[in-house]
Amino acid sequence: MPIGLLVLWIAAAAVAAAQEPLSAPTLLEQGGVLNNRPTPSGPTPRTREGKPDLSGIWNPDRHFIYDISSALKPGDTLPLQPWAAELTKKRLSKDDPEANCLPTGVPRMAPYPWKIVETPTLIVFLFEGNIHSYRQVFLDGRSHPADLDPTWYGDSIGHWDGDTLVVDSTGFNDKFWFDFAAHPHTEKLHITERYRRPDLGHLESEVTIDDPGAYTRPFTLYGHFPLQTNTEIMEYICNENNQDVAHIVGKDSRK
């Protein structure tokens, strides 16, 4: 991914942060990345229907970028099947679909902001990077189609459980990696996400991964996303200036 664009984004965030009279800034808030901007405080905003309004621009959680094992509860490990563990070790970063400007899939994130747009019947996730793409979560009571063509983001339907948005997704292809660490999955993947906004400045998620093709049991990841204010996601076309791949050597070991 273009490093120059990332540097410009960080600089812009720093300038905007200096103009905001909000609560004390944090350099790294829980799992958040590049978050040296103040996080606003206040009560959970709500829609006219009384549901929590998840709308906003959110910082990604680094645990969903580098290595999803970091998003497990302390002491837990990924229940990889032997073939999946071996494949994870063999994969090289230059072959990462995300590094080659392909979609991140679910629940992986790129190290750029993302935006939620909420309506009563549809929630849309807009991603600034890596390919400026989107996900749709349908809240109109529909079921998953009977015969899904496997895709990068799958098919997502949702409902409210009290103040928690529950998103059920299936119909994934097996092309994307879960993270920089190269954890795999199969087309048997089924994901359940639970999103909560406990206050104005924070979004939380629980993501349960169920893939009997690559893992011995389901497991749950935990995410934390601080709100960004006085900013907007920007156009980022990875394919336009992707100079990274030719310089990538070995395997990314960050967590």
N, C-alpha and C positions, 0 to 999 in steps of 0.2 A: 504494500500500500504506500502511496506517496508520502514520504516523510515531511517534505516541505509544507504540504497542506496541513498536516497535523501540527507543525510548529506554529503556523499562522493561526490556527484555531485556538491553541493554548494562549497565544499572545492576546487574541481578542477577548478570551474569557477573563484574563487578568485585568484588562482595561475596564471591562464591564463590572467586574467585582469591586473595583475601587469606587464606583459610582453608587453602590447599593448600601443604604443604611439598614442592614439587616443584622441578624444574630452573629455571634463570633464565628469566624471562618474555621474550617478544619482542612488539613492537608489531605487526609485520606479518611473518608467517612465510611466505616465498616468496609464493605466491599468496593465502594466507589473508586473510580479512577479519575485522575486529573482534576480532583475536586479541591482546589484551593480557593473556591468562591464561597461566600456565605450561604448557608442554608436557611431559608425563611422559616419563621415559626408562626403558629396559629392553628386554629381548628381545621378539621377535615372539611373541605368544600363539598357541597352536595348539589345534585341536580334538582330540577323542579319536581322530579318524581321521588325525591328523597333518597336516592341512591348516592353513595360516595362518587364524586366526580374525579376520575382518574386522569383527566386531561392534563396535559402539561408536557414540558420537555425534561427528560430524565437523563441523568448521567448513568452510564453502564456500570455493571458490577464486574470488577476484574476477574472474579472467580469464574465467570461465564465466558471469559476470553482466553485465559492462559491454561487452566487446568480445572475441570469441573470437580475433581476430587477435593479441592479446597472449599467447595460449597457444601460439602457434607457436614453432618454434625461431628464435633470433635471425637476422634477415635474410630469413626466409621471408615471403611474402605470401599472402593468400587468393586462390585461382585462380578468381575469380568470372567467370561468363559475362557479356557486356555487358548483357543485360537484367536480370540479378540485381544487378549493380553499380548500374545506374540506379535500380532499385526501392529499393535500400538508401538511396540519397541522398534519394529522394522521401518515404519513410515518416516520419511524425511520432510522437513518443513517446506522445502521447495515444491513439493507435490500437494501441499495443502490447497484444496479448492478455494478457500477464502483468500489465500495469498495470490491466487490467480484470478481474482475478481469475480468469483462465483458466490452465490448466496451463502450466508452463514448457517442457514437452517435453524432448528429449534432444539434446545434453548440457547444456543451460542449467541454471543454478541460481538460486534466489532467495537474497537475502542473509540467510538464516536457517540454523540448524543442520539437519543431516539425520542419520538414524540407519540403520545397517545391522544387520539381524537375520539370522544365518547358521545354516542347518541343512544336513545332508548332501544334501538333495534340493531345497532351495528357499532362495534369498536374497531378502530383502525390503528395499527402500530406502523409508524413511519420511521424508517431507518436512514440516517444521514450516510452511513457507510455500511457495508463496503461497496454495494452497488446501488445505493439510493433506492431501496426497495420497500416493500410493505407486507403486512399481514392483515387479514380480515378475520374478525371474530363475530359470528352471526348470533344475535340474541333474539331472533324472531320465532324461536320454538322449532326450527327445522331440525331434522336428523342428518347424520352424515349420508351422503349418496351411497347407494348400494355397491356401485362398482367404480372405485376411485382410481384415477391414474396417479401413480406415485409422483409427488412433487417435492420441491425443496422445503416448503413451509407447511405442507400437508393441508388438511381441511380442518377448520376450527369452528366449533360451536360453543356457546357459553350461556351461563345463567347466573343469577345472583343467589347466594346463600347468605342471607342477612346482609352484612356489609362486605362480604367477600365475593369477588368475581371468580367464578370457576370456569376454566376453559378446557375443553376436551378436544384433543387433536389426534388425528390418525391420517393414514394415506401418504406417508413420507417415502421418498426415495432413499437409497442407501449411499448417496454420493457425498454428502457433507460430513465433515468431522465435527465432533462435539466441541473441540477446543484446539489450541495450539499444540497440546500434548498428543493429539492425534487419536483420541479415543473414538472407536467406531460404533456403528449401530447397523441394524438390518431393516428391511421393509416391514418387519413385524412390530416396529416401534409404535408405542402408544404413549402419549404424554398428557398428564393432567396438571394444569397450572392453577394456582390459587393466588390472587392478587388482593392486597389490602393497602389502604392509605390511612395509616393511623393518625396522621396530622397533615398540615399543609405541605411540609417540606420533605416528606418521606413516602416512598412506595416500597412495599415488601412483597416477596413472592415465595411460594413453595412449589417446587416443580418435581413431580413424581414421574420417573422414567420407568417404563415397563417394556422391555425388549427381550423376550425369551430366546431370540435368535443369537444374542451376543452377551447377555448377562444372566446370572443364575437366579436372580430375584429382582423385584422392583427396588428402587432406591429413590431418596428424596434429596433435592438440592435446595438451598436457602439463599435468596437474593435480597439485596438492599440497594435502593436507588435514590440518591438525593435529587431534589428538584433544582433545575436551573431556571433563573429568572432574567428578565430583560434581555432575552436572546432569542434566536430562532435557528432551526436546523438550516444548513446551507446545502447547495447542490454540490455533490461530490461524485464524479464519474471515475471510478477506479481504473477502468480500461484506458482512459485518456492519457495517463502518464504513469503507468505501472512499471517502475524501474527496479522494484525490490527483488523479484524472483531470481534474476541473474546473479544476485549477490548473496543469496541465502545459502548457507553451508551448514550441514549437520541438522540437529534437531533442537527445537526450542525447549528449554528446561525450566522456564519461569513458572511460578505459581502465584 
